[in-house]
């Protein structure tokens, strides 16, 4: 037997990370330093023997599994009865016996009913774990009923129907058992119907068990959407429990059936919105150890009661001040129950806790509809019942959050509920719950069984028979409701929704619960569709007129009857912006924003005249602005992701579409609940003092609400409103909808660029930088393509050109300093080896600091130590010990981002894509032989190359790149600067050319900096109220030449999406990801062969490389002679993602500097 080597004694986390463990007990220092939970140490036994024993045991387990699978999946099952061969190993035998030919033949002769029974019990009968108190099983009552000597016919047929359907869906060839399953189901229905008429049989345990099995059959074999059949079975079971009375609780089987019906009743109530039946004492103490299970179902039942109460209130209550108070009290009940659920989950014992054991890396080429795990963490639970408990509680919180949002939308209608703190808090709860549910799915669907390194640690559920680590039908059955609950949420990303639908299809096609296929076809959005329904029910409307002319005629007649002036037709767009030059784009955008908002508000004011409007008291942050809502069809202001059926809005049924095209931008709202002392009464409503800001865009309308002619509980006069809108095009630009208090970490390029835009939108921005002052050191960088366009929109591109480094181009030389190729500078925005916008990093940082210091607060010598997302903000702990609260935290602290490490916690290391290349940078004095101002690149054998550049007449820069000595360099980078210098000296000692002189300069350089070249690849750029920008979220590596450009682009897109989604940070972050990620992925995709093509091992390969660049330089020279300047951008096209068009945000164009900064 081959010796497998001595097993590592390190802890599990250090072995996964492949780092040396100090083996300190009970927690190793590596885990403590990284703030990870140390999973402990394995027993390595006697070294090699232990390894061999484990391998032997693994082979034996695989052999047993193969035998078990052969027994579970017959090749040609027969339907007639037959006796199995009785020759088998004795019960006490410890020696496994291989299946001989006679045994295989006997298996093939087993009746299909017996095989189906074994398969069903192995997949659906869950036995409670003995070491975890308070856990429950599933269908465990079947075992004593099956073992009893007498089988009542309706129970037998119901059991056979479920068993055959399960076998058919999992291992059947096509639908070979489907007819048999349906036949048994039909017989079970008839026999059960007869049993219900028999006064003796109706009280039998088998009768209630048969009804529950019939309900399960509907889910296993469903071929169309609809819950009527399943609901009928569950309602029948509830009625039967009432008939059986207290006597049913005297036996364990009776108690298990009672609990099973109670569970199904709660699921039925939550799914249908019907109130649970409360005329039975459902909360008897069925087991002294069942306190957690009972409490779990109590909380679920109370949630279903609240859901039913909410549906009734929103469907029947009219809008009055008294009913508004009723709605607020109902919403408080939801908030209190949610708080109780959170506290109960926090008090669960350790055996109920889940642990993160793996991390799925983001793969841009992944087909999410078929992926087993979604990018992010993968969690492990104690058993299947425990994970189901957690997921149901998460769904409860999502349901309660939906109810809270619906109440909020009703209370502040017609204002936009998405601007409220209740919506923000609910969105955060839902986003976290969705992420937790997604992280639990791999554990339930057999992911651990396919990963041997984690298989030993996985705690598997105990089924009545079969292998516990196989994919189980019960796991798919348990997952149906959690996955269905989250797939329609407004807060899901497109990638998450695709993955969830794929898992539902997997449950239907592979796990064998066919209802999963049906549920994957649902195409709804919650809670936005429910809110839309609530508003339509609460504000009934008639069919709209065929055209505006007939509508205005009816309005004029109504106005004449009331003695008021008839409204005029809303004017169409009469102004068209001229083609703006780059200095007038912000003026054109401002006009577009104001024109769109003015026309929309005029139209709403006119259309609103004949419809009943009633404004509720807007005390508090929930009603920080007002607008007139058109209750007519086709004009909805509901949630952004709402789906509108065709018969309501003329859209294709089942297709997602935006329903907020007519939304106008809102003025600022306070961040906290305003007190009465800070509010100004307007009739019976309250408008926040924040609205008295003289710069507020909507003050002409809000001011009019204070006049005696307006009552905020009655419809406003559209003519008077329209008269106040005429001068709005002359007002100041609209300020930020929700002035946010923002903390930005990092004062490099991305941080100040982001602060530039956000501060101009009216947000309060603070930048913290860990260095004691502005970092003005650093080497040469450039901007180009969309990055140059973003800098141009900031008004700093001309200044970058003025401060640029006068580099004349790039030349390639050999070790003898002979020129091999020359590339001239490209005087344009396109990328080549030398751009027109080459600038020293320090100069760019000073430029951005100058442009932001007036509106942005800078705090140097401070960084973030920790942060915690909350319901209404993020609490940040700074390195100086202060704890502060912000609305938004932006990580712009570079490739080694501390914000990203805290956000990803123990999985931060997985965000690095290593390129196995290293580089160091430093500056050196110019020597007499350094005569030109060209960048010089020298490739030498040994996978190394050197680059020098000159930014002044006295100083230059050196770059040493290598893909050799990787282990030595990686270790040196963990130590001090002297160790790094020594490692790079060893790597380049024999490189030749000017390297000896450069290495001597390196020893005395004060700005020496070494690093491993990596790319940062994050599956998510945001978490709660924390978001990453620039290298912190998507560093592309120096090989792309796009790091600085991506910083400008990311800052612009992030600010634009925040401005485009006022009051809705989750939607803004989702749009930021959707807009920018394709460009980032293409940018990070290196050209074919890179980076290896730049690092050649032998002199011959270096010569081939020189010949290649010489050929390319000749093509460029020819293009220059023929005056084809576009050819100079050809090198840029080697790097995918450069031909990307920067989006235009009218909100940013409106606040863009009107004129370039003076030079």
N, C-alpha and C positions, 0 to 999 in steps of 0.2 A: 504494500500500500504506500502511495506517495506521501511523503511528509509535507503537510500543508503550511509549515512555518509556525513559529511561536505566536500564539494569540496575544493581542494587545491587552494590557491590564488597565488601560485608560477608561474614563467614564464614557457613556454612550454618546454624549454631545461632542466630546473632543474627537472621538473616532469618526463621527459623521463629518465634522469640520476638517478632519485630517490634520490636526495639530497635536503637539506633544502635551500630554496631560501630566500635571504634577502629582496626581493620585492622592491628593489631600482628602481626608475623610472628615465629616460626611459629604462636604461639598468642595469640589476642586476649585482652585483659585482662578482658573481660566473662565469657568462659568460665572463665578462671583464677579470677576472684573467686567464681563460682558453683560451682567445683570440678567443672566439666564438661570432657570431652575435646573440644577444638576440632577440628571435622572439616575445617578448612582452607578455602581460597578457590577460587572458580571462575574460569575464564578468561572475562572479559566482552568480550574482543576489541575491536572498534571501535564499541561502543555500540549504536546503533540498527540498524546493518547486521547485527551479530551476532544481535540479537533477531529480525530479519526472516529471517535465514538459518535460525535454529533453528525458527521457525514453518514455513518452507517445508519443512525436513527433516521436521518432525513431520507435515505434511500428506502428504508423499510416503510416509512410513512407514505412515500410516493407510491410504493408497490401496493400498499393496502388501499390507498385512494383509487388506484387504477382498478383493483378488484371490485371495490364498492361501486365505482361508476359503471363497470360492466354489468353489475347486478341490477343497477337502477335503470339502465337503458337497454331494454331487450331489443334484439334485432328483428324478431318476428313474433311478437306476442300473440297468443291465442286467446280467444274470448270464451271458449268453453272451460268448464271446471276441470280441474285435474289435481292430482296429489303431487307434491314435490318430493324429491328424493330425500330420504331421511338421513342419509349418510353424511355426516358433518363432524367437525372436530368437537370433542367433548367440551363441556362448559368450562371446566377448570383448566383446560390446556393452555400452557403459556407459550407453546411453539406454534407460530403461524403456519398454516398449511396452504400451499398453492392450489389454485383451482385446477382440477384435472378435467379431462374431456367429459366424464360423466356428470361432474358438477355443472359445467357450462350447459350441457344438454338439459339438465333438470331446471336450470334457470330459464331457458328458452321455453319451457313448458309451463311456467307459472301462469296462472290466470291473470288477465290484465287488471281485474279488480284488486287483487292482492298487491300487484306492483303499484297501482295508483294509490292505494291506501298508505303504503310505506312512503311513497313520494310526498303525499299530502301531509302526513304527520311530520316528516323531516323538514318540511318547508313552512308549516303554519302553526304547529303546536309548540309553544314556547314554555319552558319550565322555569319558574322563578329561581334565580341564583341563590344558593344557600349562604354564601358569604356576604351578600348584600341584603341587609334587612330592608323591609318596606317595598321591595320591588314586586312586581306582579308578572304573571305569565300571560299567555294568550291561548284561548281554546283548550286550556289544560283540563277542563271538565270533560273533554272527549275521551280521555284515556280510561277513566273508570266506567264510562258508558260503553266503550268498545270492549272492555274486559268482562263486562257482565254477561252472564250466560244467555240471556234473552235479548234479541235485537228487535225493537218495535219497527214496523215496516217503514213508517214515514221518516224516522230517524235514519234508518239504513239507506233509503233512497236519497235523502238529502246529503248524507255523507258521501255516497258513491258519486253523486252529481258533482260535488266540489272536487273530489279526488280525481275523477276522470277529466274534468275541465282543467285542473292544474297540470296533470300529466300531459294532456294534449297540447297545452300552451307552451310547456317547457321542453319536452323531449319527444312529443308526437311528430310524426312525419306528415306535415300538412295539417289536415283536420280529421285524422283517422279515428279519433275517439270522440269527436264532437257530437255525432249523432247519439252515441251511447250516453254521453253526459246529459244531453238535452232530454233523452228518454227517461233517465233517472230523475231529472228535475221535474218533468211532467208527472211522473208517478208520485214524487214527494209532495207536490202541490195537492194532488187529489187525496192522498192519504192524510196529509196534515189537515185539510179542510174537513175530512171525516172525523179526525181525532178531536178537533175543536168542538164538535157536537157531542162528544162522549164525555160525560161528567167525570169519569175516572181518568181517561187518557189525557184530558186537558190539563190535569195537574201533574202529569209525569214530567220528570226532568228531560226526557227524550223529546217531548213535544216542543218545549222552549228551545232546546238545542237545535232541533230541526229548523225552526224559524230563523234562528241566527245563521245557520249554515246556508239557508236559502238566500238571505241577504248577502252573504259573502259570495255566493255563486254569481249574483248579479254583477259584482265588481270584477270577478275573475274573468267572466266570459262576455263582458259588455262589448257591443259592436256599434253603439250609437250613443250620443249624448243624451242625458236625461237621468233623473234620480227617482222617477216615480215608483219603479218596482222596488228598489232598495228602501225607499222611504216607507212604502206600504209594509214591508216586512218588519222594519224597526218599530213603526207605530203599532203593529200587531203584537210585537214582543212586549212593548210597554203595557198594552192592555192585558196581556196574559199574566204579567207580573202582578198587576193589580188583582186579577182573579185568583192567583195562587195563594195570596195572603201571607201572613207571617210564618206559616209552617214551612215555607220553602227555605227559610234561613236556618233550619235545624241541622242540615247536613252540609258538609264541605262542598259537595257538587252543587247543591242548591244555592249556596252562597256565591260560588264562582259564577254561576249563571246569572244571578242577580247583579253582580258587579259588571259582568259583560254587557248586560242590557243597559245598565246605567251609563256605561262608557259610550255605547252606540247612540243612546238617546241624546247625550251632550253633543256628539259629533253631528247628529241629525239636526239639532237645534241651531248649531253654529252654521251649518251649511245652508239651511233653508230660511233662517231668520225667524222661525217659529219659536214660541216660548216653550221651554221644557215643561213636562207634566209635573206639577208640584203637589198633587194630591196623594203622594206616597212618600213615606219617610225613607228617602234614598240614602241617608247618611248614617245608617246603623254601623256600629263598630264590628266589621266583619273579621278583623284580625288584630290582635294587640300590636303587631309589628307593621300595620298598614297605615300609620299616621300620615306619611308623606303621600302615599297614593290617594288617600281620601281627601287630603287637603288640596292636592293637585286637581282632583275632579270637582271639588267645591269651587275653586277659583274659575275653572272652565265653565261650570254651570252659571255662576254669577255673570261671567262675560256674556254668555248666550242670552241671559235675561236682559242685560243692559242693551244688547244689540236689538232685541225685539222691542224693548221700550223706546229706543231711539227711532227705529223705523216707524213706530206708531206715532210718536210725537211729530216727526218731520212730515208725515203724510197727512196729519189731521189738524195740527195747531195753526191758527191764523196768527198774523204778525201784530201783536199788541205789546205794550210795555210789560204787562203782567206775564205774558207768555215768554217774553225775552228773559225775564228773571227765571222762569221755569227751565228754559233751555240752559241757562248758565249753571243752575243747580245740577241738572243732569250731566253737563260736561264736567263739573267738579267731581261727581261720583265716578266718572270714567277715569279721571286723573288720580283719584284716591285708590281705585282698584289697581291701576297700573303701578302705583307706588307700592302697594301691598304685595303685588307679584314680584317686584324687584327685591323687596326685603326678604320675601320667602325664599327666593332663589339664592340669595346671599347666605342664608342660614342653613342651606342643605349640607349634609355631612360630606366628608372628604370622598367617600365612596361614590357619591353622585357627581363629582367634579369631572370635567373633561380636560384633556391635555392636548396641546399642539405638538405633534410628533414629526411632522414633515412639512415641506414647503414646495408647492408646485411652481416652477419657474414660468415666466411669461414667454410664450412662443408665438411670434407674429404670424407664422404659417399654420398655426393650429386650426383645425376645424372644430369649433366649440360645440357643434351639434353632436359630435361623436366623442368628445373628450371625456375621460372618466373623472378627471378632477379639474376644477376651475383654478386659474392662477391665483395663488395665495396660500393660506395655511390649510393644513389637513389635520383634523382633530380626531382624537380617540376617546371613546366612552367606555363605561363599565360593562354595559350590555345593551341589547336592543331596546329594552323597556326604558332604560335611563335616557338614551338618546331621543326616544320618542317623547318622553316627558319634557325634555328641554325644548324640542322643536314645537310641541304644542303650546308651551308657555310663550315661546317667541311669536307664534302665530296669534296668541291671545293679545300680546302687546301690539302687534300690527293691527289687529281688529280694533282695539281700544284707541290707538292713534288715529285710525280712520274715523272712528266715531267723534273724537275730539275735533278733528279737522272739519267734519260735517257740521257739528254744532257751531264752530267758529264761523264757517261760511254763512250759515243761516243768521247768526247774530249780527254780523257786520254787513250783510248784503245791503246794497249792491257793491260794496267795496270788494277789493280783491283779497281773498283769504290768504293768498300766498305771501302777503306782506306782513303777516302777523307773527309774533313770537311763538304762538301755539303751533302754527304750521312748521316753523323752523325746528321746534323741539320734536314734533311728531316725525318729521322727515329724518332727523338724526336717529331716533329710535328705530324707525323702519330700516334705514340703511344698515345699521349695526345688526339688527335681527336677521336681515337678508344674508349678510356676510356670514353670520354664525350658522345659519341653516345650510348654506352652500358648503361651508367647511365640514359639515357633519355627513354629507351625502356619501363621500368615498368610503367611510367606515361601514355604512349600511349596505352598500352595493358591492362588497367583496373586493375593494381595492387593496386591502392589507394582505389578502391571500396571494396576490400577485407580486408582493414585495417581501422577499424572504428576510431582508434585514430588519423589517419591522414586524414580521409575522409573529416572532416569539414574544414581543411586547404587547401585542394586541390582546385585549380581554374580550373573548368571544362569548356570544350568548349560548345558553344551553337548550338545545332542541331535544325533542323526545327521542329522535334517532337521526342517523346520518351525520355528515361532517359539519361541524359548527362554522368552519371558515369558508364554506361555499356560499354562492349567491342564494339568498333565501327569498321565497315569495312573500313572506311576512314583512321583510324589510321594505320591499316595494310597496306593499299594501300600506304600511305605516307612513311611507313617504308621500303618498298620493296627496293628502291634504296640505302638508307644509309646502310642497312644490307648487301645487295649484294656487295656494294662497299668495305666494310671492311672485308667480310668473305674471300676474296682472297688475302689480303695483306700479304706481307712477314713478317710483324712485329707482327702479331697476335700470341698469345700463343695457344697451343693445346686446353686448356680448353676454352679459349675465342671462338675459331673457332667452337668447339662442341656446345657451348651455342648459338652462332649466327645461326648456321644451325638449331638448335632446335626451335628458335624463328621464322625462316622462315617457318618451317613445321607447327608451331602453327598458323601462319597467313594463311597458305593454308588450314589446316584442321579445325581449330576452328573459325577463324575470317571470313573465307569464300572467301579469295582472292587466288584462287588456283594457281596463278602464283608463289606464294611463295614456293610451293612444288617443282616446276621445278627449281627455282633459288637455292634452297638448295642443288641441285645435282651438281652444278658447282664445279669444282675442279681445280682451277687455282691459280697461285701465281704471284702477281704483286708487284713491277715492274720488277722482275727478268726475267719473261718470255718475256716481251716486250723488254727488253734489249737484250736478246738472239736473238729474232727475228730481232731487228735492226742490230745486228752484222752479222747475216747470210745474211740479205738483202744487207748490205754494203760490205760484203766479200763473194761473191759467190764462191762455191767450187764444185769440182767434187766428184763422188763416190769414196770412199777409195778403195785401192787394197785389194785383198782377203787376202794376207799375207804380212809380212814384207819383205820377200825375193824379191817379185815382186816390192814392193815399192822401195827398195834399188837399184834394177836393173835400174829402171827408173831414180832414182836420179843419179846413176853413169853415165848413158848415157848423161844426161843433163850436168853433171859436165865436162865430156870429151869434149862435144861440146863447152863448154865455156873455156876449157883449165885449169880447176881447179881440185883440188884433189877430188876424189869421197869420200863421207862420208862412214864411217864404221858403221856396225850395232851397235846399242846401246847395250852395254853389259848387260846381265841379272844379277840378284843379285848373286854374287859369294861368298859373305861372310855371314856366319851365326854366330850370336853371341853365344858364349858358355853360358852354364847355369851360370848366375852370382850369386855370393853370395850377401849378403845384403850390403857389402862394395863396390861392383863393379856395382851396378845397374845403377848408373848415367853414368858410362862409356859405358855400353851397350845401354842405351837410347840415349846418344850423338851420338854413331855410327849409330843407326837406323835413327835418324833425318838427319844426314849429308848424309848417304847413300841414303835415300829416296829423298832428295832434289837434290843430285848430279845426280842420275839416271834420275829423272824427267827432270831436266834442259838439260841434254845431249840429251834425247829423243826429247824434244821440239826443241833444236838447230838443230838436224838432220832433223826432219820432216819439219822444217820451211824453209829449203833451197829453195824448189821449189815454195813456196807460197809468194805472194807479201806482204811485211811488210812495213808499213810506220808509223813512230813515229812522233807525233805532238809535238810542243814545250811544254815542261813540266814545264814552268814557274809557280811558285806558289805551294801551298800545294796540289793541286789536282793531281800532277804527281810526287810523291816523290820517286818512285822506278819504275823499268822497268823489264819486262821479256818477253820472246818470246812466243807468243800465237799461239797454234795450231788451225787453222781454220777448220781442218778436223772434220767430224762428230764423235761424241763420246768423244770429249775432250773439254768440256766447262768450262770456268772459271767464269760463271755467279753466280748469288746470291745463297746463301746457300739453300734456300727453293724452288728453281726453279723446276717445274714439266716438264719433258721431254716427248713428245709424242713418241710412239713406232716407228713410221716411221722415226724419226730423230735420236734417240739414243738407240734404242733397249730396251727401258723400257716400261712397261705396261702403256698404255694410261690412263691418269686420276689418276695415283697413284703418290704420292709425293716421291721424291727421291733427294738425295744430288747430286749436279752437280759440286762440287768443289773438288773431290777426288784427282785431279792432281795438285791442287794449291800448290805452294811453299810458304814458309814463307818470309815475306818482311822485308827489313831493315828499320831503323827508319826514320820517316818523321818529319819535323818541325811542331809545333803546330799552328803557325800563318803564314800568307802570307809572304814569304821571299822577301826581297828587292833585287834589282840587285847587290847591294854592297856585299851581302852575298851569291852570287851564282857564280859558275864557268861555263863559256860558253863551251859547247861541240858542235862544228859545229853550227847548227841552233837551237839546243835545249839548255835547261838550266837544270842542275842537282844541287840539293840543296847542300849547303856547308855541311849539316849534313851527307852526304854520304861520306865525306872524312875522317870520323872516322876510324882510323887504325884498330879498332876491328870489323868493319862492315863485316859481313859474305860474302856479295856480292861484296866487293870491287874489287876482281880480274876481274869480268865482267865489273863493272862500269869503272874501270881504263882503260880497253881495249877500251871503247867507246871513250876515249879521243885521241886515236892514229889516225893518218891520214888514216889508212885503213878502218875506220868505219865512216859511215854516218848514223845518227839515223833516216834518212828518207828513207833508203834503207835496203834490207835484209842483215843481218850479215853473214859472212862466218862461217858455222857450224863447219868446221874443226878447225879454229882458236879458236872458243869458247870452243870446246871440249878440246883443249890443255890446256886451263886455268882451267879446272875443275879437272884435275887429282890430283892436290895437295890439293884440298879443304878438303879432309878428315883430313888433318893435321892442319886446321885452328882452331881458337878459336870457342867456341859454338856460335850459333846465338843469338844476343842480342834481347832485346824486340823490337817487330815490331814497336810499337808506344810508345816511352818513355812517360809515363803519369806522370803528377804532381798530386799526390794523398794525400788527407788528411784523416787520420784515427782518429776517436774519441774514446778514451778509451785505457788506458795502462794496462789493466788487462791481460787476457790470449788470447782472440780472436784477439785483436788489434795487439799486437806484433807478434803473430803467422802468421797473414795475411801479416804484413809488412816484416817478414822474407822471405817469398817466393817472394813477389812482388819486393822487393829490389834486390834479387838475379837475377830476370829477367831483371833488368836494369831500373826499374821505380824509380822515385824520391818520396820517402815516408816521410811524416811528421805525427807524433802522437801527439795529444793534450790530456791532462789529467787535469780534473778540480781540482784535489788535488794538493797542492803545491809541492809535491814530489812523488816518487814512493810509492804506497801503499803496504807496506810489511806486513801489518797485515792481519787478516783473519784466518779462521780455516782450518781444514783438508779436502783435496780433493783427488781424485784419477783419474787415466786414465786407460782405459781397452778397449779390443776389437779393433774396427777400430780406436778409438782414440789413443790407444797405438801404432798402426801401423803408424798413421800419425806422432806421436811424434818420432817414430823410423826413419822415412824418413827425419825428420829434423835433426837427429843426436843428440837428447837430451834425448832419453829414458834411456840410460845408466847413464847419470847424474841424472835423476830423481830417478833411483834406488839407486844411491849413497847417495842422499839427503833424502831418504825416511824416513818416520816415522816408528820406529820399533814396530809396533803394532802386537801382537802375534795372534790375532783373535778377535772373538766377543762372548760374553756370555750374556745370558738372566737370569735375577734374578727377584724374587718377592719382595714385599714390606718388607719382613723380611731379605732380602739380601741372600736368599737361591738360589743357582744356579739351573736353570731349563734346560738349554741347552747351549752347547758350539759348536762354528764353528771355525775351524782353518783357518789360512791364506792360500790363494791360491798363490803359487809362479809361476805365469804365467800371460799371458795377459788377460785371461778370467775373467769375473766378478763373484765375490762372495761377501759376506758381508765385507770381508777384502781382499784387493788386494795387489799384490806385489808392486804396484806403488802408495802407499799412500804417499802424500807429503803435507806439509803446503802450503797454498796459497801464502804466502809471499815469500817462497823459490822458488816456481815456477815462480812467477813474476820477481824475481831477476835473475833467470836463463835465462828467455826469454829476459830480458833487456840486459844482458851481450852478448847474441848472436846477438842482433840487433843494439846496440848503435853505432857500427862503420859505418853502412850504412844508418841508419834511424835517422832522427832528432826528438828529443823529446822536447816538450814545456809543462811545468807543470804550474798549476794554471790558465789554459785557457781552455775554452770549447766553443761549438758552441751555439750562441744565435739564429741565424736564417740562412737560406740559400734560394737561389733562382736558380732554373734550368734555364739555358740559352741555346742559340743555339749552342755554342761551349764550354760550360763548366758550372760549378756551382759556383755561387758567394756566399761566406760564410762570415757571420758576426760573429766575435769572441767576447767573453765576455770582452776582453780588448779594444774593440772599433774598432779594425782593420777590414778592409774588404779585403778579398783576393779571388783570382780566382783559381780554381782547375779543372782538367779534371775529377776527380772522388772523391766522398765523401763516405767514408765507416763508417757506424755506428756500433761500437763495444763497446758501452757504457752500456752494461748490461741490466738487466730485466726492469729497469725504464728508458730506453733509451730516451734521449732528442731528438736525431735525429729521432727516430721513431715517437715521439709525434708531431714533426714539420711536418714530412712527411705525417702522417695520419690526422693531424690537428684536427678537432673537433671529429673525429671518433677514436682517439687513445685509448679511454677507452674500445672500443669494442674489442681491440686486446688481452685483458686479459681474460683467462679462469680461473675463481676462483674455488679453491678446498675447500674453507671454512675451511681451516686449517691455524694455525698460529705457528710461531716458533721464539725463540730468542736464540742468541749465545753469549757466553762470555768465557773468560779463568779464571782459578782459581788456587790457589796454591795446591800442592799435600800434603796430610795429611798422618800421619803414617799408617792409616788403608788402604791406597791406595797402595797396595803392588805389584800387577801385572801390566802388560802393555797391558791389553785387553780392548777393547771397551765394555762397560757395558750398557745394555738396560733394563729398568725397566718399565713395563706397570702397570698402576694403574687405578682403576675405575674412571669414569667421563670423558672418551674419552681423556686420557692424557697418555703420556709416556716421560721418561727422558733418556738421553743418556750422558755418560761421556767417554772421550778418553784422552790418555796421550801421548803427543808428546815429552816431555823431562822428566828428573828425578825430575824436580822442578815444572813444570807447566802442567796443563791439560785443557780440554775443556768441557763445558757443553752445552747441547742442550735441550731445553724445547719445546715439541710439544703438541698442543692441538687443538681439534675441538669443545671445549665448550667456553662459554663467548665470542662468536664471535662478537657480536655488541659492547661490551665494548672494546675489543681489536682493532676493526676496528676504533673506534673513537679515541682511545689512540694513534694509529699510525699517526693520523693527527696532534698530538700535539708534545710536547718535550720529551726528553729521560726520564725525571722523571715520566711523565704520563705513558710511556710505561713500565717502571720498576714496577710502582704501579699496573698496569693492570695485568701483568704476575704474580706478587706476589699474587694478589687476586685469580687468576685462579689456582695456585698451592699451596695455603696455607695449605690445608688439604691432600696433596698427600702422606705424609709419606716418608719412606725410608730415603735417605740422603738429601731430598729436603730442610728442614730448613737451613742446613749448606750452601747448594748451593744458596738459595735465599739471604742469608747474603753476600756471595761472590759477588752475582750479583749487590748488592747495591754499591759496591766500584769498580766494574770492569770498566776500562777505554775503553775497546773495546766492550762494550755491543752493540748489534745490534738486533732489532726486525723487523719482516716482516710478511706479509701475503703470504702464499704459493700459487703461481699462475703459469699458463703456458702462454706463449706468443704465440698467434696463429694469424699470419698475412696472408691475402689472397695473398699479393704481398710483396716480399722482396726487391723490387727495385722500384724506381720512377725516370725516367729520368737518371741522372748521379749519383744517390744516391742509395746505396745498404746496406743492413743490414747483419751482420754476428754474430754468437754466440747467447748469451742470448738476445741480442737486437732484433733479428728476430724470434727466436724459442726456448726460454727458456723452458726446459722440466720439471722443478721443481726438488727439492732434492729427491723426492720419486723414481725417475728413476735412480739416480746415474750417469747420463750421461751428466751433464752440461759441465764439463771440456772437456770430450771426444768430444762432439759436437762442442766445440770451436775449437779444433785442426782439426777436420774433415771439418768443414765449411770453415776454413781458407785455407786448402789445396785444396778443391774443387773449391772455388771461384777463387783462384789464377790460378789453372789449367785451368778453363774455360776461363779466361781472356787471358791466354797464347795461348789457342787453337783457340780463335776467335780474332786474331789481328785486331785492328782497328774497331771492331764491338762490342761495349759494350752492345747494346740491345740483340744481339744474345748470348753473353757471359752470361748475366744475365738470359736469358730464359733457357739456358742449365744448369746453376747453380741451378735454381729452379727445373728443370725437373730431374736432377741427384740426388739432395739431399732431396727433399720434401718427397718422399716415405719413406726414412729412418727416417726423422724427425717425420712424422705422426705415424709411428709404434712405435717410441721411446716414443712419448707423450701419446700413448695409454696405460694407466696404467693396471696392472693385474686385473683380476676380483675381485671386492669387494674393490679395493683400491680407495682412501686412508682409507675408513671407516674401513677396516679389521684390521688396526693397531691401531684403537682408539675404545676401548671397553667401554661400558657404565657401566656394572655391574661387581662385583667380580667373578660371575660364568663364564661370558664370557671371562674375563681375564684368568681364569683357563683353559678354553678350548683352548685359544690361546697358553698358556704355554705348554699344552699337545701336540699341533700341532708342535711347534718348537722343542720340545724334540724328537718327532718321526723323524723329518727331520734330527736333529743332529745325531741320532742313525744311520740313513742311511749313513751319511757321514763318521762316524767312521768305519762302516763296509766296505765302499769303500776304506778307508785308509788301513785297514788291508789286504784287497784283492788286494791292489795296483791298484786301478782304479782311477787315478787322474782326469780323465775326468769328473767324477761325481761331482767334486768340482765346475764345471761350471753350474750345473743344476739350481741353483738359478737364474743365469743370464738369463736362458731361460724363466723365468717367465716374463721377460720384453721384449716384442716384439721389433725387430729392432736391436738386438745386433749381430745377425749372418749376418751382412751386410758386403759386400766386398768393401774395399776402392778402387776406380778406380785408374788407373795408367795413368799419363800424361807424355809423353815423354819429353815435354818441361821442366817440373819440375825435372824429373829424370836427365836431362842433366845438371842442375845447382845444383843438390843435393850435399851436402858436400861429398867429396870423401872418407874421413875417419871419424870415430867417433871423436867427440871432446875429447881431452885428459882429463883424470880423475885426 
